[in-house]
């Protein structure tokens, strides 16, 4: 069965979207760290309020970041017929 090159364009588009999502998550994580550090310098009381949610925010960002990286690696592995990525 000959597959048309359209599937390659579709896969490339999906990989590009996931890569951009991964980059956005990384940027959001960096901004979260910067916000925490800025709040510490401005007013410790702001930092204390932020800290209540900081752990949850960073955990969610980290989980999403790991998932997006896993999806990129899995798709790349499947395209290479890498047996370690077979489900």
N, C-alpha and C positions, 0 to 999 in steps of 0.2 A: 504494500500500500504506500503510495507516494503522498507524503504530507506536503501541503502547500507552505510556502514561506510565511503565510499569514500567522500560523501558530507561533512562529519565532517572534514576530512583531508583538503578538499578544503577551507572550511570556516576558519579553523585554519590557513591555509597558507595566506589567504587574511587578516585576522586579524593581523598576524605577520608582513606582509608587511606594513600595515597601522601604526602599532605600531612603526616600525623602521623609517618610514617616519616622524611620530610625534616626535620621539626622535631626528632625524636629524634637524628638524625645530627648536626644542628647543635649540639644540647646535648652530645652525646658528644664532639664536637670541642672545644667550649669547656672541658669538664671535663678533657680530655687536656692542653690548654694550661695550665690551672690546676694540674693535678697536677705537670707539669714545673716550673712556677715555684715551687710549694711545696717540691718536692724540692730545688731549688737552694738555697732558704733554710734548710731543715732540715739537710741534710748533702750536701755535694758528691759524696760517694761513691755515695749513692743516685741522684743525678742522672745520674752516669756509667753506672750499670747500666741505668737507664730509657732513656737516650739510645740505647742499642743497638737498642732496639725502637721508639723514638719515631717515627722516620722512616717505618717500615713502617706503624705504626698510623695516623699522620696521612694517609699516602698512601691507605690503604684507605678511611678515612672520607671523604676528599675525593672519591675515585672514586665511592663510593656516593652521596654527596651530589649530585654532578653528574648521575649516572644518574637519581636520583629527580626532580631538577628537569627533566631532559630528558623524562622520562615525563609529568610534569604538563603541560609545554608542548606536547608532541606530542598528547596527548589533547585538550587545549583547542583546538589548531589543527585537529585533525580534526573536532571538533564545530562549528567555525566554517567548515568547508570551505576552510581556508587551503591553497592549492596548494603552499606552501613546505614543508608537513609531509607531503606525499604520499610514500609509500615505493614 
